[in-house]
Amino acid sequence: MNKKELERIKVINHLIKSDKKLGEFIQYFEKEDFVIQDDYKKKSDFLSMVRIIIGQQLSISAASSIYDKFTNKFGEEIKNLSVDQTNEEELLSLGLSKSKIRTIIEISKLIRNHQLDLNEVSKLEEIEAKKILCEIKGIGPWTVENFLLFTGENKDICPANDLGVKKGIKKIYKLDDLPSDEEVYAISEKWRPYRSVAIRYIWEVVDQNINF
C-alpha cells in the first residue's frame, strides 16, 4: 500500500469516527470501491478556475456541457486565453454568459501580464486566497472555496453556501429543511481538518442519489 493510499485511509477513518451519519455513506462508497477522482486538477489551474466559474449558479449537467465545449475548442491544457482568443461572440456561442466571459478574460489578462499566478494562489490559506481572487469582478467566496477545494493542498475547505452541500446534508441528516450557512459550518466542525474530503463525499451522495 503506497503513501497516498495510507493517507486516504487515514482521512476516511477520521471522518467515519467523527460523524457516524456521514460515515455510513462513506462506508457504502468504500464497499463499492468508489474512489473520488480529482478530475478538476488538470494540467492547468486556469482551466480549473474556468470550470468553477462556468459552474456558478448552473446545474451540473448544464455546466458540464459548456465546459466540454470550452475544452473542445481550446484544449485541456490551456493556461490562459491569448489575445486572439478573447472574441466575446465566440465565447458566447459556447453558452457562456457575458458576465462569466468578462471574468474569464480578466483572469487571462492578469495571468498574461504576470499579475496573477493561480498555482501560487492554490497554495495559500483560504483567507489570503480570497483577498486576492475576490478583487476580480465575478469571483466571490464560493468560487474561491471551490477552487481551493479542488486544486489546492488545503484539505479543510467548507463552501457552506453551496446548494449541493446543503442538499447533501439535508439528506444525510434527514433534516426537514435545507440547513443555513451557519448550520453547515457547525456540522462541519466535526470533520476538521478534512472538511474538503467530507464535502466531496457529500456531493457524491447528491449526484448519485444515495439514500439510507
Backbone as CSV, one residue per row, in Angstrom:
resi,resn,N_x,N_y,N_z,CA_x,CA_y,CA_z,C_x,C_y,C_z
1,MET,0.850,-1.196,0.000,0.000,0.000,0.000,0.888,1.249,0.000
2,ASN,0.669,2.130,-0.982,1.537,3.303,-1.080,1.136,4.404,-0.097
3,LYS,1.979,5.434,-0.033,1.790,6.517,0.931,0.470,7.253,0.709
4,LYS,0.118,7.470,-0.565,-1.117,8.186,-0.889,-2.343,7.419,-0.404
5,GLU,-2.331,6.103,-0.583,-3.462,5.277,-0.156,-3.552,5.233,1.368
6,LEU,-2.412,5.180,2.039,-2.402,5.196,3.502,-2.993,6.496,4.040
7,GLU,-2.656,7.610,3.382,-3.196,8.907,3.791,-4.697,8.950,3.556
8,ARG,-5.145,8.399,2.421,-6.579,8.373,2.107,-7.344,7.588,3.171
9,ILE,-6.820,6.447,3.559,-7.472,5.620,4.580,-7.506,6.344,5.922
10,LYS,-6.433,7.036,6.244,-6.374,7.813,7.489,-7.482,8.859,7.527
11,VAL,-7.663,9.575,6.420,-8.688,10.617,6.340,-10.081,10.004,6.450
12,ILE,-10.318,8.939,5.711,-11.620,8.271,5.727,-11.967,7.770,7.126
13,ASN,-11.015,7.152,7.787,-11.253,6.644,9.143,-11.589,7.773,10.111
14,HIS,-10.924,8.907,9.941,-11.215,10.068,10.792,-12.661,10.520,10.598
15,LEU,-13.107,10.606,9.337,-14.465,11.071,9.046,-15.515,10.074,9.538
16,ILE,-15.247,8.794,9.365,-16.190,7.765,9.813,-16.356,7.801,11.329
17,LYS,-15.258,7.988,12.043,-15.300,8.014,13.507,-15.911,9.304,14.046
18,SER,-15.666,10.402,13.358,-16.117,11.700,13.871,-17.567,12.015,13.528
19,ASP,-18.122,11.365,12.500,-19.500,11.637,12.082,-20.142,10.329,11.617
20,LYS,-20.908,9.703,12.498,-21.488,8.391,12.198,-22.455,8.441,11.020
21,LYS,-23.208,9.549,10.909,-24.196,9.645,9.827,-23.512,9.759,8.465
22,LEU,-22.544,10.659,8.365,-21.778,10.757,7.122,-20.978,9.476,6.911
23,GLY,-20.484,8.908,8.006,-19.682,7.693,7.928,-20.403,6.537,7.268
24,GLU,-21.717,6.433,7.461,-22.494,5.364,6.824,-22.386,5.450,5.301
25,PHE,-22.439,6.670,4.798,-22.370,6.868,3.347,-20.953,6.612,2.837
26,ILE,-19.958,7.057,3.599,-18.571,6.826,3.201,-18.280,5.330,3.163
27,GLN,-18.779,4.599,4.157,-18.576,3.149,4.186,-19.261,2.469,3.005
28,TYR,-20.407,2.993,2.590,-21.085,2.473,1.401,-20.189,2.646,0.173
29,PHE,-19.622,3.854,0.029,-18.742,4.107,-1.116,-17.515,3.198,-1.077
30,GLU,-16.985,2.968,0.114,-15.814,2.098,0.258,-16.133,0.667,-0.170
31,LYS,-17.304,0.169,0.213,-17.710,-1.188,-0.166,-17.881,-1.311,-1.680
32,GLU,-18.268,-0.192,-2.291,-18.453,-0.180,-3.746,-17.140,0.090,-4.477
33,ASP,-16.041,0.198,-3.693,-14.717,0.513,-4.260,-14.728,1.824,-5.037
34,PHE,-15.575,2.741,-4.573,-15.643,4.050,-5.223,-14.568,4.959,-4.637
35,VAL,-13.776,5.545,-5.504,-12.732,6.477,-5.072,-12.979,7.820,-5.744
36,ILE,-12.977,8.878,-4.956,-13.181,10.215,-5.506,-12.056,10.551,-6.468
37,GLN,-12.429,10.994,-7.642,-11.438,11.364,-8.651,-11.200,12.868,-8.636
38,ASP,-9.935,13.254,-8.668,-9.605,14.679,-8.703,-9.561,15.164,-10.145
39,ASP,-10.708,15.055,-10.832,-10.729,15.384,-12.248,-10.679,16.877,-12.528
40,TYR,-10.843,17.708,-11.490,-10.718,19.146,-11.692,-9.251,19.543,-11.808
41,LYS,-8.371,18.761,-11.200,-6.957,19.118,-11.173,-6.297,18.666,-12.465
42,LYS,-6.491,19.482,-13.502,-5.877,19.183,-14.784,-4.448,19.726,-14.781
43,LYS,-3.862,19.822,-15.960,-2.523,20.378,-16.063,-2.557,21.895,-16.053
44,SER,-3.738,22.457,-15.892,-3.902,23.909,-15.945,-4.795,24.390,-14.812
45,ASP,-4.230,25.204,-13.918,-5.041,25.796,-12.856,-6.043,26.786,-13.440
46,PHE,-5.674,27.397,-14.566,-6.595,28.309,-15.244,-7.853,27.561,-15.669
47,LEU,-7.671,26.394,-16.248,-8.817,25.610,-16.704,-9.681,25.167,-15.527
48,SER,-9.038,24.856,-14.413,-9.798,24.501,-13.210,-10.666,25.675,-12.772
49,MET,-10.098,26.882,-12.808,-10.853,28.077,-12.434,-11.991,28.323,-13.415
50,VAL,-11.717,28.151,-14.707,-12.758,28.325,-15.722,-13.923,27.376,-15.455
51,ARG,-13.611,26.141,-15.132,-14.663,25.150,-14.882,-15.538,25.564,-13.698
52,ILE,-14.914,26.112,-12.669,-15.673,26.537,-11.489,-16.511,27.772,-11.800
53,ILE,-15.956,28.705,-12.562,-16.713,29.900,-12.962,-17.923,29.491,-13.804
54,ILE,-17.714,28.580,-14.736,-18.824,28.088,-15.555,-19.923,27.516,-14.672
55,GLY,-19.539,26.842,-13.597,-20.500,26.180,-12.724,-21.275,27.089,-11.797
56,GLN,-20.930,28.381,-11.775,-21.646,29.312,-10.901,-23.135,29.342,-11.249
57,GLN,-23.976,28.996,-10.293,-25.434,29.076,-10.414,-25.998,28.285,-11.600
58,LEU,-25.322,27.194,-11.954,-25.810,26.319,-13.020,-25.920,24.894,-12.499
59,SER,-26.787,24.120,-13.125,-26.870,22.700,-12.784,-25.592,22.010,-13.247
60,ILE,-25.309,20.855,-12.677,-24.103,20.114,-13.050,-24.112,19.762,-14.530
61,SER,-25.259,19.335,-15.041,-25.345,18.928,-16.449,-25.128,20.105,-17.391
62,ALA,-25.724,21.255,-17.070,-25.559,22.443,-17.913,-24.111,22.919,-17.895
63,ALA,-23.516,22.941,-16.707,-22.128,23.388,-16.572,-21.179,22.444,-17.312
64,SER,-21.427,21.149,-17.210,-20.570,20.158,-17.870,-20.628,20.302,-19.382
65,SER,-21.815,20.597,-19.898,-21.986,20.770,-21.340,-21.167,21.956,-21.851
66,ILE,-21.243,23.076,-21.143,-20.496,24.276,-21.543,-18.997,24.041,-21.398
67,TYR,-18.612,23.403,-20.302,-17.187,23.134,-20.062,-16.618,22.236,-21.163
68,ASP,-17.364,21.230,-21.569,-16.908,20.336,-22.636,-16.712,21.107,-23.938
69,LYS,-17.627,22.027,-24.229,-17.491,22.850,-25.440,-16.243,23.721,-25.354
70,PHE,-15.981,24.246,-24.156,-14.807,25.107,-23.947,-13.518,24.318,-24.181
71,THR,-13.425,23.134,-23.588,-12.197,22.340,-23.739,-12.063,21.768,-25.149
72,ASN,-13.183,21.483,-25.797,-13.118,21.020,-27.184,-12.535,22.098,-28.082
73,LYS,-12.825,23.342,-27.743,-12.346,24.460,-28.556,-10.901,24.835,-28.231
74,PHE,-10.577,24.878,-26.927,-9.274,25.405,-26.515,-8.296,24.352,-26.001
75,GLY,-8.755,23.128,-25.816,-7.867,22.085,-25.310,-7.918,21.974,-23.793
76,GLU,-7.345,20.896,-23.260,-7.411,20.621,-21.824,-6.142,21.014,-21.078
77,GLU,-5.241,21.738,-21.745,-4.021,22.179,-21.077,-3.831,23.685,-21.205
78,ILE,-4.876,24.378,-21.599,-4.776,25.813,-21.822,-4.446,26.543,-20.515
79,LYS,-3.486,27.461,-20.583,-3.032,28.193,-19.392,-3.767,29.524,-19.223
80,ASN,-4.178,30.105,-20.313,-4.989,31.318,-20.311,-5.404,31.603,-21.752
81,LEU,-6.364,32.479,-21.914,-6.810,32.833,-23.262,-5.879,33.894,-23.830
82,SER,-5.337,33.644,-25.010,-4.476,34.636,-25.649,-5.341,35.744,-26.245
83,VAL,-4.692,36.802,-26.695,-5.409,37.979,-27.197,-6.367,37.612,-28.324
84,ASP,-5.934,36.729,-29.222,-6.784,36.393,-30.368,-7.872,35.370,-30.029
85,GLN,-7.937,34.973,-28.762,-8.980,34.026,-28.350,-10.049,34.690,-27.490
86,THR,-10.010,35.996,-27.381,-10.912,36.678,-26.459,-12.116,37.305,-27.164
87,ASN,-12.445,36.794,-28.332,-13.620,37.268,-29.048,-14.875,36.871,-28.275
88,GLU,-15.623,37.873,-27.837,-16.782,37.614,-26.989,-17.836,36.777,-27.696
89,GLU,-18.023,37.002,-28.983,-19.041,36.255,-29.721,-18.725,34.761,-29.754
90,GLU,-17.434,34.438,-29.910,-17.040,33.030,-29.917,-17.336,32.369,-28.581
91,LEU,-17.036,33.082,-27.505,-17.272,32.533,-26.174,-18.765,32.451,-25.867
92,LEU,-19.523,33.408,-26.366,-20.978,33.363,-26.190,-21.570,32.132,-26.873
93,SER,-20.994,31.763,-28.012,-21.506,30.612,-28.761,-21.317,29.298,-28.001
94,LEU,-20.446,29.311,-26.997,-20.221,28.114,-26.186,-21.261,27.977,-25.083
95,GLY,-22.048,29.058,-24.894,-23.075,29.031,-23.856,-22.722,29.824,-22.618
96,LEU,-21.574,30.505,-22.655,-21.157,31.326,-21.514,-21.926,32.636,-21.475
97,SER,-22.254,33.092,-20.280,-22.908,34.395,-20.135,-21.868,35.501,-20.294
98,LYS,-22.324,36.718,-20.582,-21.402,37.837,-20.764,-20.605,38.123,-19.496
99,SER,-21.252,38.004,-18.352,-20.551,38.289,-17.098,-19.440,37.265,-16.845
100,LYS,-19.704,36.007,-17.144,-18.677,34.975,-16.956,-17.545,35.139,-17.967
101,ILE,-17.889,35.550,-19.171,-16.867,35.806,-20.191,-15.932,36.915,-19.727
102,ARG,-16.508,37.986,-19.190,-15.680,39.106,-18.712,-14.739,38.652,-17.600
103,THR,-15.240,37.816,-16.714,-14.405,37.324,-15.611,-13.263,36.459,-16.135
104,ILE,-13.567,35.552,-17.044,-12.546,34.660,-17.603,-11.494,35.452,-18.372
105,ILE,-11.933,36.439,-19.150,-10.996,37.266,-19.910,-10.119,38.088,-18.972
106,GLU,-10.703,38.616,-17.903,-9.929,39.401,-16.936,-8.855,38.537,-16.277
107,ILE,-9.214,37.324,-15.912,-8.228,36.409,-15.322,-7.112,36.118,-16.321
108,SER,-7.479,35.925,-17.585,-6.487,35.672,-18.633,-5.499,36.821,-18.745
109,LYS,-6.022,38.039,-18.721,-5.156,39.221,-18.832,-4.202,39.321,-17.647
110,LEU,-4.715,39.055,-16.454,-3.873,39.120,-15.254,-2.760,38.076,-15.309
111,ILE,-3.088,36.893,-15.781,-2.075,35.840,-15.917,-1.049,36.234,-16.972
112,ARG,-1.540,36.738,-18.097,-0.664,37.115,-19.207,0.289,38.234,-18.805
113,ASN,-0.181,39.142,-17.947,0.635,40.281,-17.507,1.427,39.976,-16.235
114,HIS,1.444,38.702,-15.860,2.200,38.251,-14.678,1.730,38.931,-13.389
115,GLN,0.439,39.230,-13.344,-0.145,39.835,-12.143,-0.911,38.812,-11.303
116,LEU,-1.041,37.610,-11.840,-1.767,36.556,-11.133,-1.153,35.205,-11.455
117,ASP,-0.859,34.441,-10.416,-0.342,33.079,-10.569,-1.282,32.152,-9.800
118,LEU,-2.173,31.497,-10.528,-3.186,30.663,-9.877,-2.581,29.477,-9.135
119,ASN,-1.461,28.975,-9.630,-0.812,27.869,-8.933,-0.338,28.301,-7.552
120,GLU,0.203,29.509,-7.472,0.652,30.032,-6.176,-0.539,30.318,-5.267
121,VAL,-1.605,30.849,-5.854,-2.808,31.140,-5.064,-3.380,29.852,-4.471
122,SER,-3.317,28.770,-5.233,-3.877,27.496,-4.764,-3.163,26.962,-3.528
123,LYS,-1.974,27.468,-3.262,-1.189,27.013,-2.105,-1.427,27.868,-0.860
124,LEU,-2.168,28.961,-1.037,-2.389,29.888,0.070,-3.480,29.402,1.015
125,GLU,-3.487,29.988,2.205,-4.592,29.760,3.129,-5.846,30.421,2.558
126,GLU,-6.987,29.957,2.981,-8.264,30.420,2.426,-8.419,31.937,2.500
127,ILE,-8.104,32.530,3.631,-8.276,33.981,3.808,-7.420,34.756,2.820
128,GLU,-6.161,34.336,2.663,-5.249,35.036,1.756,-5.679,34.876,0.304
129,ALA,-6.125,33.683,-0.059,-6.578,33.446,-1.431,-7.798,34.301,-1.758
130,LYS,-8.701,34.442,-0.795,-9.895,35.261,-1.007,-9.541,36.733,-1.177
131,LYS,-8.545,37.206,-0.451,-8.119,38.603,-0.582,-7.681,38.906,-2.006
132,ILE,-7.012,37.945,-2.621,-6.502,38.142,-3.982,-7.596,37.949,-5.023
133,LEU,-8.281,36.836,-4.970,-9.217,36.483,-6.040,-10.534,37.242,-5.985
134,CYS,-10.992,37.595,-4.795,-12.273,38.306,-4.691,-12.179,39.752,-5.167
135,GLU,-10.964,40.205,-5.483,-10.788,41.525,-6.089,-11.214,41.508,-7.553
136,ILE,-11.287,40.329,-8.132,-11.667,40.185,-9.538,-13.187,40.123,-9.641
137,LYS,-13.759,40.993,-10.466,-15.212,41.033,-10.616,-15.723,39.696,-11.148
138,GLY,-16.723,39.155,-10.464,-17.289,37.875,-10.879,-16.793,36.705,-10.053
139,ILE,-15.847,36.988,-9.157,-15.347,35.935,-8.272,-15.685,36.285,-6.833
140,GLY,-16.416,35.391,-6.178,-16.782,35.579,-4.778,-16.272,34.425,-3.937
141,PRO,-16.643,34.394,-2.677,-16.171,33.344,-1.765,-16.428,31.924,-2.269
142,TRP,-17.621,31.668,-2.846,-17.946,30.318,-3.321,-16.947,29.853,-4.368
143,THR,-16.610,30.728,-5.308,-15.672,30.377,-6.374,-14.290,30.084,-5.811
144,VAL,-13.841,30.919,-4.887,-12.516,30.718,-4.283,-12.481,29.418,-3.485
145,GLU,-13.523,29.185,-2.703,-13.574,27.965,-1.885,-13.519,26.715,-2.757
146,ASN,-14.253,26.726,-3.847,-14.251,25.566,-4.736,-12.922,25.416,-5.464
147,PHE,-12.320,26.535,-5.847,-11.000,26.485,-6.490,-9.980,25.844,-5.555
148,LEU,-9.961,26.285,-4.306,-9.025,25.726,-3.328,-9.351,24.271,-3.019
149,LEU,-10.637,23.968,-2.936,-11.064,22.608,-2.604,-10.593,21.607,-3.655
150,PHE,-10.679,22.008,-4.919,-10.340,21.086,-5.991,-8.876,21.125,-6.409
151,THR,-8.219,22.274,-6.275,-6.869,22.394,-6.827,-5.786,22.575,-5.779
152,GLY,-6.157,23.012,-4.587,-5.149,23.318,-3.582,-4.770,22.138,-2.713
153,GLU,-3.869,22.394,-1.811,-3.398,21.360,-0.892,-4.139,21.419,0.441
154,ASN,-5.041,22.390,0.578,-5.784,22.563,1.824,-6.950,21.569,1.873
155,LYS,-6.926,20.671,2.833,-7.979,19.656,2.947,-9.100,20.095,3.882
156,ASP,-9.122,21.368,4.233,-10.101,21.814,5.233,-10.929,22.997,4.739
157,ILE,-11.481,22.872,3.538,-12.321,23.910,2.942,-13.786,23.490,3.037
158,CYS,-14.652,24.443,3.402,-16.084,24.141,3.506,-16.912,25.254,2.861
159,PRO,-17.366,25.060,1.609,-18.233,26.044,0.955,-19.659,25.935,1.492
160,ALA,-19.905,26.588,2.611,-21.161,26.399,3.358,-22.400,26.873,2.606
161,ASN,-22.237,27.807,1.664,-23.411,28.307,0.945,-23.658,27.562,-0.364
162,ASP,-22.941,26.473,-0.588,-23.124,25.680,-1.800,-24.423,24.876,-1.702
163,LEU,-25.261,24.976,-2.722,-26.563,24.308,-2.697,-26.417,22.787,-2.632
164,GLY,-25.446,22.249,-3.362,-25.232,20.812,-3.337,-24.841,20.309,-1.960
165,VAL,-24.018,21.086,-1.268,-23.617,20.731,0.096,-24.840,20.718,1.006
166,LYS,-25.672,21.735,0.872,-26.867,21.829,1.720,-27.844,20.687,1.437
167,LYS,-28.010,20.348,0.161,-28.899,19.232,-0.192,-28.366,17.919,0.377
168,GLY,-27.050,17.752,0.306,-26.444,16.535,0.820,-26.591,16.402,2.322
169,ILE,-26.367,17.499,3.034,-26.506,17.477,4.492,-27.956,17.226,4.891
170,LYS,-28.880,17.841,4.165,-30.309,17.613,4.435,-30.645,16.127,4.293
171,LYS,-30.102,15.496,3.254,-30.360,14.075,3.004,-29.689,13.196,4.064
172,ILE,-28.419,13.456,4.342,-27.650,12.622,5.274,-28.210,12.696,6.690
173,TYR,-28.582,13.912,7.106,-29.063,14.103,8.481,-30.583,14.041,8.595
174,LYS,-31.235,13.784,7.438,-32.697,13.678,7.409,-33.361,14.924,8.018
175,LEU,-32.924,16.084,7.540,-33.482,17.353,8.005,-34.762,17.674,7.245
176,ASP,-35.626,18.456,7.850,-36.870,18.865,7.183,-36.613,19.947,6.143
177,ASP,-35.645,20.810,6.421,-35.344,21.927,5.522,-33.850,21.976,5.223
178,LEU,-33.510,22.727,4.183,-32.092,22.935,3.892,-31.441,23.682,5.055
179,PRO,-30.244,23.297,5.459,-29.579,23.990,6.560,-29.097,25.374,6.139
180,SER,-28.977,26.268,7.088,-28.412,27.592,6.827,-26.896,27.469,6.715
181,ASP,-26.248,28.541,6.256,-24.784,28.539,6.194,-24.197,28.246,7.572
182,GLU,-24.773,28.884,8.588,-24.268,28.714,9.959,-24.408,27.264,10.420
183,GLU,-25.517,26.630,10.049,-25.722,25.230,10.433,-24.738,24.306,9.722
184,VAL,-24.447,24.626,8.459,-23.455,23.834,7.724,-22.094,23.941,8.401
185,TYR,-21.708,25.178,8.732,-20.416,25.374,9.406,-20.367,24.616,10.729
186,ALA,-21.461,24.663,11.476,-21.500,23.986,12.779,-21.332,22.470,12.618
187,ILE,-22.041,21.903,11.644,-21.941,20.464,11.394,-20.538,20.093,10.922
188,SER,-19.947,20.969,10.105,-18.642,20.661,9.505,-17.492,20.665,10.500
189,GLU,-17.716,21.226,11.677,-16.638,21.290,12.670,-16.098,19.903,13.000
190,LYS,-16.967,18.913,13.020,-16.538,17.554,13.392,-15.678,16.901,12.311
191,TRP,-15.695,17.473,11.101,-14.898,16.895,10.009,-13.468,17.427,9.970
192,ARG,-13.204,18.516,10.699,-11.855,19.097,10.671,-10.816,18.043,11.058
193,PRO,-9.634,18.070,10.448,-9.136,19.022,9.451,-9.301,18.531,8.011
194,TYR,-10.354,17.746,7.761,-10.542,17.159,6.428,-11.908,17.509,5.841
195,ARG,-12.333,18.742,6.025,-13.664,19.125,5.538,-13.767,19.035,4.020
196,SER,-12.676,19.316,3.317,-12.704,19.243,1.851,-13.095,17.849,1.380
197,VAL,-12.542,16.836,2.024,-12.835,15.450,1.643,-14.288,15.110,1.973
198,ALA,-14.747,15.542,3.139,-16.147,15.311,3.519,-17.094,15.930,2.498
199,ILE,-16.777,17.138,2.055,-17.616,17.836,1.071,-17.695,17.038,-0.225
200,ARG,-16.575,16.473,-0.655,-16.584,15.696,-1.898,-17.516,14.490,-1.789
201,TYR,-17.516,13.834,-0.634,-18.426,12.699,-0.437,-19.883,13.162,-0.399
202,ILE,-20.118,14.302,0.222,-21.486,14.833,0.297,-22.017,15.131,-1.102
203,TRP,-21.182,15.703,-1.951,-21.600,15.945,-3.332,-21.943,14.633,-4.033
204,GLU,-21.162,13.605,-3.784,-21.422,12.311,-4.423,-22.743,11.708,-3.948
205,VAL,-23.074,11.910,-2.679,-24.360,11.432,-2.153,-25.505,12.037,-2.956
206,VAL,-25.372,13.334,-3.268,-26.400,14.033,-4.044,-26.370,13.588,-5.502
207,ASP,-25.177,13.587,-6.106,-25.052,13.256,-7.527,-25.540,11.841,-7.831
208,GLN,-25.234,10.911,-6.928,-25.621,9.514,-7.152,-26.965,9.165,-6.509
209,ASN,-27.576,10.165,-5.862,-28.894,9.995,-5.230,-28.922,8.783,-4.298
210,ILE,-27.947,8.744,-3.387,-27.848,7.649,-2.424,-28.782,7.916,-1.248
211,ASN,-29.536,6.917,-0.847,-30.441,7.043,0.305,-30.299,5.842,1.227
212,PHE,-30.387,6.094,2.532,-30.412,5.019,3.525,-31.651,5.177,4.391
